[in-house]
């Protein structure tokens, strides 16, 4: 009997639990399928995080990335790049802001990783169309201020100084600033946090365990993010092809010390990137130890040194810096000149020194020239040309291949892998580099255990959607390059560049003729003018033949009653072009000019 009672009690208890469970499930069912629209579905999937690179992929420079989450957007960086040999006459190249301006009401801020031109150079051109709030560290803001002042935009700009370690809320985004090492102080990475996940945007970085400012990359912060879970990592691919680790900046300081001793009694000229403040600091420190004065040459170098010293990022002993005009008051052994031109730029200070076009500095035999930089891909010939000219003038030229006078500011393979292992991202997106760099970086990700389908090699304009379940490229938006020529922004396109190349390749022939508007008879001309094609005084026979050919073409047009000026110009252009190619195997631009009188 006792056993039966216990059995009934057990069955009753099970039935009670079953009824409770059923009632609970019914209640849950009502929550999952609400009749009231105000009740939120707490288990609905999160919206995707959208990442849209608008520059910096498949190229060096012009870095800009747009992030979007649930209707809110932020921008990261807004840089420029330099023109290549296919862009004669172009000053700089900036991103196409079409998609940014179409969505400017959604954009909550521009976050800048550091103060290099390829990350801040296009900001003035964006602010002329869209006065977006800017968030950056102290030195980066100082350098941006200098650029905005040149463009008369500083008064209206919304600049916000943020310390590394701080967090800024911008709409549905929370952006944490993380200190990293680079070739300029105050560089940061970003942890971009949304309800859909955290994305780590590294910017330009390397891991320097002995940095000049004793402030190492914030590895603990990155590791903590990795522990909590990172949806995606966007990482710098510039040095993805280089094995090992990037050397510490202090290595260059030791080389400077040795070279300065070798140049005792001789003038020293050091060319480096104007933004490499750590390098400039080491040059000043070594000059001070050797009782030398330091003069600065080059507009960008003067601007950066001025800002860095004012903000305390450059420590200059008293009376060490002198004006470039004052170097004539000292012996060569008492002077160090820090200059721009490490890339061989035709208008730079070092280039002008090499070709005796500098007002204050004339290269003399025995001068030691230290080129403390690596040529950017495509600039090798320019740098070699400057080195050769300096050597012709008797200078002792030291460059990277000979001594350790330069180290990169970008992470090599082992550092890139270390960051991946610390951050532990679900998805990986290589950025900042040409296609070969992105592909190599993707291979490193595979070695680190990131599945191939979780790595995205995108292109400028790709819309990358990320959720915790998948990553995909959904569409393309307008992205490209806009060329700046003088005060003109975007008014030089492919057709103008084609004409410039044609002019540089073959020169121009101008055919000018005046025609009576009523009788259609030739009043004056044809006059033939050559520029960059032939020397007219030595080619009178050819000019005469061109003249006769134009007469024949105009006669045929007259008798065929052709009155359309465009048709007549095309006939002259085609006829003269074919004739000149037959005669000379060259193809100058032919420009007919018809004046109606």
C-alpha positions in Angstrom: 0.0 0.0 0.0 2.8 2.3 0.9 4.4 1.6 -2.5 1.1 2.4 -4.3 0.7 5.7 -2.4 4.2 6.7 -3.2 3.6 5.7 -6.9 0.4 7.9 -7.1 2.2 10.8 -5.4 5.1 10.5 -7.9 2.6 10.4 -10.9 0.7 13.3 -9.5 4.0 15.3 -9.1 5.0 14.5 -12.7 1.5 15.6 -13.9 1.7 18.9 -11.9 5.2 19.6 -13.4 3.9 18.7 -16.9 0.9 21.1 -16.5 3.2 23.8 -15.2 5.5 23.4 -18.2 2.6 23.5 -20.6 1.2 26.6 -19.0 4.7 28.2 -19.2 5.0 27.3 -22.9 1.6 28.8 -23.6 2.7 32.0 -21.9 6.0 32.0 -23.9 4.0 31.4 -27.0 1.9 34.5 -26.4 5.1 36.6 -25.9 6.7 35.3 -29.1 3.6 36.1 -31.2 2.3 39.4 -29.7 -1.0 40.9 -30.9 0.2 44.3 -29.5 2.6 46.0 -31.9 4.3 47.8 -29.0 5.6 44.5 -27.6 9.2 43.9 -29.0 10.4 40.5 -30.2 13.4 40.1 -27.9 14.8 37.2 -29.9 14.7 38.9 -33.3 18.0 38.7 -35.2 20.3 41.7 -34.9 20.6 44.1 -37.9 23.8 43.6 -40.0 26.8 45.9 -39.5 27.6 47.4 -42.9 31.2 48.3 -43.8 31.8 50.3 -47.0 35.4 51.0 -48.0 35.4 54.0 -50.3 39.2 54.2 -50.6 42.4 52.4 -49.6 41.7 49.0 -51.2 43.8 48.0 -54.2 45.9 51.1 -53.8 48.3 52.8 -51.4 46.7 55.9 -49.7 43.3 57.6 -50.1 42.0 55.7 -47.0 38.3 56.2 -46.1 35.8 53.7 -44.7 32.1 54.2 -44.0 30.4 52.2 -41.2 26.6 51.8 -41.0 24.3 50.3 -38.4 20.5 50.6 -38.2 20.4 53.9 -40.2 23.3 55.6 -38.5 26.8 56.0 -40.1 30.3 57.1 -39.1 33.4 57.7 -41.3 36.9 56.5 -40.4 39.7 58.5 -42.0 39.6 60.7 -45.1 42.9 60.6 -46.9 44.5 61.5 -50.2 47.0 59.9 -52.5 49.6 61.2 -54.9 49.2 61.1 -58.7 51.0 58.5 -60.7 52.7 58.8 -64.1 49.3 58.4 -65.8 48.1 61.7 -64.3 50.3 64.5 -65.8 49.7 67.8 -64.1 47.5 66.5 -61.2 48.4 67.7 -57.7 46.7 65.2 -55.5 44.0 62.5 -55.7 41.0 62.4 -53.2 38.2 59.9 -52.8 34.8 60.2 -54.6 32.5 61.6 -51.9 29.3 61.0 -53.8 27.9 58.3 -51.5 29.0 60.1 -48.4 27.2 63.3 -49.4 24.1 61.3 -50.4 24.0 60.0 -46.8 25.3 63.0 -44.9 22.1 63.3 -42.8 22.9 59.8 -41.4 26.6 60.4 -40.6 27.3 61.2 -37.0 31.1 61.9 -37.2 34.5 61.4 -38.8 37.0 59.4 -36.7 40.6 59.8 -37.7 43.3 57.2 -36.8 46.4 59.5 -37.2 47.8 62.5 -38.9 49.4 61.2 -42.1 48.3 62.7 -45.4 46.8 59.4 -46.6 44.4 59.6 -43.7 43.7 63.3 -43.3 44.7 64.9 -46.7 41.2 65.0 -48.1 39.4 66.4 -45.1 39.3 70.0 -46.3 37.6 68.9 -49.6 35.0 66.9 -47.6 34.3 69.8 -45.2 33.7 72.2 -48.1 30.6 70.1 -48.8 29.7 68.6 -45.4 30.7 70.0 -42.1 30.9 66.7 -40.2 32.1 66.6 -36.6 35.7 65.3 -36.4 37.1 63.2 -33.5 40.9 62.6 -33.2 43.8 62.7 -30.8 45.5 65.9 -29.9 48.4 65.8 -32.4 46.1 64.6 -35.2 43.7 67.5 -34.5 46.7 69.9 -34.6 47.7 68.7 -38.0 44.2 68.9 -39.3 43.9 72.4 -38.0 46.9 73.4 -40.1 45.3 72.0 -43.3 41.9 73.6 -42.6 43.6 77.0 -42.0 45.1 76.8 -45.5 41.6 76.2 -46.9 40.0 78.9 -44.6 37.7 76.3 -43.0 39.1 76.3 -39.4 36.5 78.8 -38.0 33.6 76.6 -38.9 35.1 73.1 -38.3 33.8 70.9 -35.4 37.1 69.5 -34.0 37.0 67.3 -31.0 40.2 66.1 -29.1 39.9 62.6 -27.7 42.5 60.8 -25.6 43.6 57.2 -26.3 41.6 55.0 -23.9 38.4 57.2 -24.2 35.1 56.3 -25.8 32.9 58.5 -28.0 29.2 57.7 -28.6 27.9 58.6 -32.0 24.4 57.6 -32.7 24.1 53.8 -32.5 27.9 53.5 -32.5 30.3 53.6 -29.6 33.9 54.2 -30.7 36.8 53.3 -28.4 40.2 54.9 -29.1 43.1 52.4 -28.6 46.8 53.5 -28.7 49.0 51.9 -31.4 52.6 52.5 -32.5 53.3 54.1 -35.9 55.8 56.5 -37.5 53.8 59.4 -36.0 52.8 59.9 -32.4 49.2 59.8 -31.2 48.1 57.1 -33.6 45.1 55.0 -32.6 43.0 52.0 -33.6 39.3 51.9 -33.1 37.0 49.4 -31.4 33.7 50.2 -33.1 30.9 48.8 -31.0 27.2 48.3 -32.0 24.4 46.0 -30.8 25.3 43.9 -33.8 28.9 43.3 -32.7 32.3 44.9 -32.3 34.6 45.7 -35.2 38.3 46.5 -34.6 39.7 49.0 -37.2 43.5 49.0 -36.7 44.5 51.9 -38.9 48.3 52.0 -39.6 50.3 50.3 -36.9 53.3 48.3 -35.9 54.3 46.7 -32.6 57.3 48.6 -31.2 58.4 47.4 -27.8 60.9 50.3 -27.4 59.1 53.3 -28.9 60.7 56.7 -28.8 57.9 58.1 -26.6 58.0 55.0 -24.3 54.3 54.4 -25.0 53.8 50.9 -26.4 50.7 49.7 -28.4 47.9 48.8 -26.0 48.0 45.0 -26.3 46.0 44.4 -23.1 43.0 46.5 -24.5 43.0 44.5 -27.7 43.3 41.2 -25.8 40.3 42.2 -23.6 38.3 42.9 -26.7 39.3 39.5 -28.1 38.1 37.8 -24.9 34.7 39.5 -25.1 34.3 38.7 -28.8 35.2 40.6 -31.9 32.9 40.4 -35.0 35.5 41.6 -37.5 39.1 42.8 -37.8 40.2 45.4 -40.4 44.0 45.3 -40.5 46.8 47.2 -42.3 48.2 45.2 -45.2 51.1 47.5 -46.3 53.8 45.1 -45.2 51.9 41.8 -45.5 54.6 40.5 -47.9 57.5 41.1 -45.4 58.4 38.3 -43.0 59.4 38.8 -39.4 58.9 41.9 -37.3 59.3 45.6 -38.1 62.4 47.0 -36.5 62.1 49.5 -33.7 62.5 53.2 -34.4 65.4 53.3 -32.0 67.5 51.4 -34.5 67.6 54.5 -36.6 68.8 56.6 -33.7 71.9 54.3 -33.4 72.6 54.7 -37.1 72.3 58.5 -36.9 74.8 58.5 -34.0 77.4 56.6 -36.1 76.9 58.7 -39.2 77.1 62.0 -37.3 80.5 61.0 -35.9 81.7 60.1 -39.5 80.6 63.5 -40.7 82.6 65.5 -38.2 83.4 68.9 -39.7 81.0 68.4 -42.6 77.5 69.7 -43.1 74.7 67.1 -42.6 71.4 67.2 -44.5 68.7 64.7 -43.6 65.7 64.1 -45.8 62.7 62.3 -44.2 58.9 62.4 -44.1 57.7 65.6 -42.5 55.2 63.7 -40.4 57.8 61.3 -38.9 58.1 63.3 -35.6 59.9 60.5 -33.8 62.6 60.5 -36.6 62.9 64.3 -36.3 63.2 64.0 -32.5 66.2 61.6 -32.9 67.9 64.0 -35.4 67.5 66.9 -33.0 68.7 64.9 -30.1 71.8 63.7 -32.0 72.5 67.3 -33.3 72.3 68.6 -29.8 74.8 66.0 -28.6 77.2 67.0 -31.4 76.8 70.7 -30.7 75.1 71.4 -34.0 72.3 73.7 -34.9 69.2 72.4 -36.7 67.6 74.3 -39.6 64.3 73.1 -41.2 63.6 73.4 -44.9 60.3 72.6 -46.7 56.8 74.0 -46.1 55.3 70.8 -44.8 58.3 70.1 -42.6 58.1 73.6 -41.1 54.4 73.2 -40.4 54.7 69.8 -38.7 57.7 70.8 -36.6 55.9 74.0 -35.5 52.7 72.1 -34.5 54.6 69.2 -32.8 56.8 71.5 -30.8 53.8 73.7 -29.7 51.8 70.7 -28.5 54.8 69.1 -26.7 55.3 66.1 -29.0 58.7 67.4 -30.1 61.2 68.3 -27.4 63.7 70.9 -28.7 66.6 72.1 -26.5 66.9 75.9 -26.2 68.7 77.6 -29.1 69.1 74.4 -31.2 66.6 75.4 -33.9 67.6 78.2 -36.2 66.1 79.7 -39.4 67.3 78.3 -42.7 68.5 81.7 -43.7 70.9 81.7 -40.7 73.0 78.7 -41.7 75.4 81.0 -43.6 76.5 82.3 -40.2 77.9 78.9 -39.1 80.6 76.6 -40.3 79.4 73.3 -42.1 80.4 71.2 -39.1 78.0 73.2 -36.9 74.9 72.6 -39.1 72.2 69.9 -39.6 69.5 70.6 -42.2 66.2 68.6 -41.9 64.3 68.7 -45.2 61.5 67.3 -47.2 62.1 65.5 -50.5 62.8 61.9 -49.4 60.6 60.7 -52.3 62.4 62.8 -54.9 59.3 65.1 -55.5 60.2 67.7 -58.2 59.1 70.7 -56.1 60.6 69.5 -52.8 63.4 71.2 -51.0 65.9 68.3 -51.5 65.2 68.2 -55.2 65.8 71.9 -55.5 69.1 71.5 -53.6 70.2 68.8 -56.0 69.5 70.9 -59.0 70.9 74.2 -57.6 67.5 75.8 -57.3 67.3 76.3 -53.5 67.7 79.8 -52.3 69.5 79.1 -49.0 71.3 75.7 -49.5 73.9 75.1 -52.1 75.2 71.5 -52.1 79.0 71.5 -51.6 81.6 68.7 -51.9 81.8 66.7 -48.7 78.2 67.3 -47.5 76.6 64.2 -46.0 73.1 63.7 -47.3 71.0 61.1 -45.4 67.8 60.0 -47.1 65.9 58.5 -44.2 62.9 56.9 -46.0 62.0 54.1 -48.4 60.8 55.1 -51.8 57.0 54.7 -52.2 56.3 52.2 -55.1 56.6 54.2 -58.3 58.9 56.9 -56.9 62.2 54.8 -57.3 63.2 56.6 -60.4 62.6 60.1 -58.9 64.7 59.2 -55.8 67.5 57.7 -57.9 67.6 60.9 -60.1 68.0 63.1 -57.0 70.7 60.8 -55.6 72.7 60.9 -58.8 72.6 64.7 -59.0 73.7 65.0 -55.4 76.6 62.7 -56.0 77.6 64.7 -59.1 78.0 67.7 -56.8 80.4 65.8 -54.6 78.0 65.0 -51.8 78.3 61.7 -49.8 74.7 60.3 -50.1 73.5 57.7 -47.5 70.2 55.9 -48.2 68.4 52.9 -46.8 70.1 50.1 -48.6 73.5 51.2 -47.3 72.7 51.8 -43.6 69.8 51.4 -41.2 68.6 55.0 -41.7 64.9 54.0 -42.0 62.5 51.6 -40.5 58.9 51.1 -41.6 55.9 52.3 -39.6 53.8 49.3 -40.7 53.6 45.8 -39.2 55.2 42.8 -40.8 53.9 39.3 -41.0 54.6 38.1 -37.4 53.0 41.3 -36.0 50.0 40.9 -38.2 49.6 37.3 -37.0 50.0 38.3 -33.4 47.2 40.9 -33.7 44.9 38.2 -35.2 45.7 35.8 -32.4 45.0 38.4 -29.7 41.8 40.0 -31.3 40.4 36.6 -32.3 37.9 38.0 -34.9 35.1 35.9 -36.5 35.6 37.7 -39.8 38.7 39.3 -41.3 38.9 42.1 -43.9 42.5 43.1 -45.0 42.7 46.8 -45.9 45.3 49.5 -46.8 47.2 48.0 -49.7 47.4 47.0 -53.3 45.7 43.7 -54.4 48.9 41.7 -53.8 49.1 43.0 -50.2 45.4 42.2 -49.5 45.8 38.6 -50.9 48.9 37.9 -48.9 47.3 39.2 -45.7 44.3 36.9 -46.4 46.8 34.0 -46.6 48.2 34.9 -43.2 44.6 34.9 -41.8 44.1 31.4 -43.1 47.3 30.3 -41.4 45.9 31.7 -38.2 42.8 29.5 -38.4 40.4 32.1 -39.8 38.2 30.2 -42.3 38.5 31.2 -46.0 34.8 32.0 -46.2 35.2 34.3 -43.3 37.8 36.5 -45.0 36.6 39.2 -47.4 39.0 40.7 -50.0 36.8 43.6 -51.0 37.3 46.6 -53.4 36.5 50.3 -53.1 32.7 50.6 -53.1 31.9 47.1 -51.8 29.1 46.9 -49.3 30.1 44.3 -46.7 27.3 43.1 -44.4 28.2 41.3 -41.2 26.1 39.3 -38.8 27.1 36.7 -36.3 26.0 34.0 -38.8 27.4 35.2 -42.1 29.4 37.8 -44.0 28.6 38.8 -47.6 29.1 41.6 -50.2 25.6 42.7 -51.1 26.1 45.5 -53.6 28.4 48.2 -55.0 28.2 52.0 -54.4 29.9 54.8 -56.2 33.6 55.0 -55.2 36.6 56.1 -57.1 39.1 58.9 -57.5 38.7 62.6 -57.9 41.7 64.5 -59.2 42.7 67.9 -57.8 44.5 70.3 -60.2 45.2 73.7 -58.7 41.8 75.0 -57.5 39.9 72.6 -59.7 38.4 69.6 -58.0 37.0 66.9 -60.2 37.1 69.0 -63.4 39.9 66.9 -64.8 38.7 63.6 -66.0 39.8 60.7 -68.2 39.3 62.7 -71.5 41.5 65.6 -70.2 44.2 63.2 -69.0 44.1 61.4 -72.4 44.7 64.8 -74.1 47.5 65.6 -71.7 49.2 62.3 -72.4 48.8 62.8 -76.1 50.3 66.2 -75.9 53.3 64.9 -73.9 53.8 62.0 -76.3 53.4 63.7 -79.7 53.0 67.4 -79.3 50.3 69.5 -81.1 49.7 70.9 -84.5 47.3 73.9 -84.6 45.5 74.7 -87.9 43.9 78.1 -87.9 41.8 79.5 -90.7 39.3 82.4 -91.1 36.3 81.9 -93.4 33.7 84.5 -94.7 30.4 83.7 -93.1 28.4 84.6 -96.2 30.5 83.5 -99.2 32.2 80.6 -97.4 35.5 81.7 -98.9 38.8 81.6 -97.0 39.7 85.1 -95.8 43.0 84.3 -94.0 45.2 81.2 -93.5 45.5 78.4 -93.1 48.1 79.1 -90.5 50.1 76.1 -89.1 51.6 76.2 -85.6 53.6 73.4 -84.1 54.4 72.9 -80.4 56.3 69.9 -79.2 56.0 68.1 -82.6 58.6 69.7 -85.0 60.8 72.7 -85.0 59.1 74.9 -87.6 62.1 76.7 -88.9 63.7 73.4 -89.9 60.5 71.9 -91.3 59.3 74.5 -93.8 58.6 71.9 -96.5 56.4 69.8 -94.2 54.5 72.9 -93.1 53.9 73.8 -96.7 52.5 70.3 -97.5 50.2 70.6 -94.5 49.0 74.0 -95.7 48.2 72.6 -99.2 46.4 69.6 -97.7 44.1 71.9 -95.6 43.4 74.0 -98.7 42.3 70.9 -100.6 40.1 69.8 -97.7 38.4 73.2 -97.5 37.9 73.3 -101.2 36.1 69.9 -101.2 33.9 71.0 -98.3 33.0 74.2 -100.3 32.0 72.3 -103.4 30.1 69.7 -101.4 28.2 72.5 -99.6 29.3 71.4 -96.2 28.5 74.2 -93.8 28.7 72.5 -90.4 31.8 73.7 -88.6 32.1 70.5 -86.6 32.1 68.4 -89.8 34.7 70.7 -91.4 37.0 70.5 -88.3 36.8 66.7 -88.2 37.7 66.4 -91.8 40.8 68.7 -91.3 41.7 66.8 -88.2 41.4 63.3 -89.8 43.2 64.4 -93.0 46.1 66.1 -91.3 46.5 63.2 -88.8 46.7 60.6 -91.5 49.1 62.7 -93.6 51.5 63.3 -90.6 51.5 59.6 -89.6 52.3 58.6 -93.2 55.1 61.2 -93.4 56.6 60.9 -89.9 55.1 57.8 -88.2 54.1 60.1 -85.3 50.7 61.1 -84.1 50.5 64.7 -82.7 47.3 66.2 -81.5 45.7 68.1 -84.4 43.6 71.1 -83.3 41.6 72.9 -86.1 40.4 76.4 -85.3 37.9 78.0 -87.7 37.0 81.7 -87.2 33.9 83.0 -88.9 34.2 86.6 -90.1 
